[in-house]
């Protein structure tokens, strides 16, 4: 396999493409038009130390669109030692003309949190080591150029993503710091063609993805060598093809076929244990729809998808996991009346997962609490029914009922139910929009009892209790201002959020939470 291009080569090609496209597009500018500017400022306060703010501005003129936003969020949570902070900023620009468009975007997210722990089993950790914390930062930038040539679209997008994470554990012998840095550069050329063969419309897309990725992990303690870093590199290239056919007519059948083949190149020391499927992956997608009557349609789809582990944060060290495969099948019916005042849908779904990548927080290794791993093969089969009804111009109700069975599908746990997956989920929401400037909605969700975690042999006879939660939202507009009051878990149910062991290590979801926000648009 030929090596993937370097980050410098990718950046150089992208700059050259932009340089060639910009003069051609700029000559097609329309007559000057008045600029349209808008913006929004919002603040929100809530219980348990929840605070958030957002400011955004946008400007449109002569085909040029600019936007920028800044967000800040703080949440104390109701458990001690779980304060969460986040700062996020974004910037974007796009220029459009009759023959193409180009633009760029950039964003930066920085998070910091204390480690929450269960109320019982690990309470001593919080009182003894209150300075344990986790920092996470993501920076992304991308640019694209798209050119229209009749019924053909040519485009290319280049993107850069950098991630940094640091986990600090404080102990009597000193600090233990684990750090992670990664950098990914990707180039994605695309060719798209529209045509019509008789009464059949076609939409064809052909693309290539080229990716270069590097990650450096390190761990330092009072006794370790601060320079002991581990660097891992990966190159990948993928070819994708998508074809959509629209046949028209009374029944308007549509067919979509998608194919993707990707090759990965790793350092030999980083190949996963027990297989070579890491180096090559295939995905496909087949969908179809058919209009049975003007108010009734059916659809079917089947797909194979894959996911590659880019963290290597496992209990066996920093060795990457085997790739995850997912096989999906779905069949559905959708009905709505001519006025869209009533509607319903029924869907049957099934998925099979092989070497699923999951995060297991019950594993303790390498001085870390929680690691990624490959789960045994599993299946999820179920049926879902959804409906909506407009009672009057001011009242509407939506509902959902889902029944699913998640179980292991191969030795050694064949047939056993997967823990922490509810078999039954029911939800309903009522909307009220009276004449004027106010609106209100309220919803209820119910989950059936489910199994505790880490119970592969079905030895835990206990079940986490079923629970129902109620939430609501009210909004009032006054000119450019909008005031909102929302609440979650209004009945103040103390329900489980996670239970990774039989009747222990229980994480409870939030108690009743009320939030008040104000938004001003200009």
Secondary structure, DSSP 8 states (H G I E B T S, - for coil): ------HHHHHHHHHHHHHHHHHHHHTT-------EEEEEEEEEEESTT-EEEEEEEEEEETTEEEEEEEEEEEE--SSTT--EEEEEEEEEEEEEETTEEEEEEEEEEEEEEE----SSTTHHHHHH-TT-EEEEEEEEEEEEEEEEETTEEEEEEEEEEEEEEEEEEEETTEEEEEEEEEEEEEEEEEEEEEEEETTEEEEEEEEEEEEEEEEEEEEE-SSS-TT-EEEEEEEEEEEEEEEEEE--TTTT-EEEEEEEEEEEEE-GGG--TT-STTSEEEEEEEEEEEEEETTEEEEEEEEEEEE--S---BTTBS-----EEEEEEEEEEEEE-TTSSEEEEEEEEEEEEESEEEEEEEEEETTEEEEEEEE--EEEEEEEEEEEEEEETTEEEEEEEEEEEEEE-STTSTT-B-TT--SEEEEEEEEE--SSSEEEEEEEEEE--B--SS-TTS-----B--EEEEEEEEEEEETTEEEEEEEESTT----EEEEEETTEEEEE----EEEEEEEEE-
